[in-house]
Amino acid sequence: FSRGVIMSYFFIFLFTFFIATRKDIIYNNITGVSTIPEYHFLVMIYTIICAIFFAYQTYRHFHYLYHYPLYIPFLIVLATLSMCIGSICPYTNTPTWLSSIHVYASMSASILFILLLQIYTHELSLQFPNVYLQTHWIFHVGLQVLVLLFLVSGAITGMIEILYVFFICLYLYAIDRQMKKVSHMTYSVKQFWNKNH
């Protein structure tokens, strides 16, 4: 965990904010931005970067745990591939099979990442209860806010996408911070043990 990790979270959030605000974030979303010719390629690159970034960070966070389900790497790869496939398939305002793949692949990936974080949060509560108590509220409050906004708007908007990335980045960062404290405490205990035994 370093300053570079913090900056990467910040960069992904700013990149998301920039992309999403190319259109009205209340009535449109990043998919809508991708229909603007000058932003189509940028949105595709952004989506692939986000997919790989969150896949790496999710996998890295699972390695904080003493153990986790064996299917986790498979789910991470599946979510990443799904997001990348969704980004490559162009979305158009007229219904096409490519548009459908874009929508369903992107939505499936987003839901899979939330499912992965839910599994992670459950494992965290069992293996590192103190870290769980300090951080889980970010994930759960964030999820409730996103669901509420979706129910109110009836669609995935740019605002929801911005907050989705914000809450995930904040949650992962908070866990990084807490795990750093845990690792320092573990190291201090080991030093004390080595000196006295």
Disulfide bonds with the S-S distance in Angstrom:
none
